[in-house]
Amino acid sequence: MSRKTPPARQSSSQAESASTITAAMASNIRRPSRIPGNSKPAALPEAALTKTQQVIGLLRRKTGVSIKELQEVTGWQAHSIRGLLSGALRNRHGLNITSDVHVNGTRRYRIEAGSK
């Protein structure tokens, strides 16, 4: 039976340099610039939106969106998308999400007008 050796501990100087690197990396994160005279940040390009923001954008369409379309956009599995719809968006954000069966038989989800 061979014994595994415990991993080497970092010295305090190594730990400090790791935290300095992390702080330096965090300071380089691009944040949206503010438009002069406007308190709202400038619009982000679509690639910079989070997946949740992309899903909300698709749900705001008048025709709504299907689970299959959301899977293509996010790369998530269907159960993860349904969890986002019911947990994060409906319960935490208070959005009124409705679902209807479309003409072709697929279920389409959308955010009701007048919802946050």
Buried (B, 14 or more C-beta within 10 A) or exposed (E): EEEEEEEEEEEEEEEEEEEEEEEEEEEEEEEEEEEEEEEEEEEEEEEEBEBEEBBBBBBBEEEBBBBEBBBEBBEBEEEBBBEBBEEBBBEEBEBEBEEEEEEEEEEBBBBEEEBE
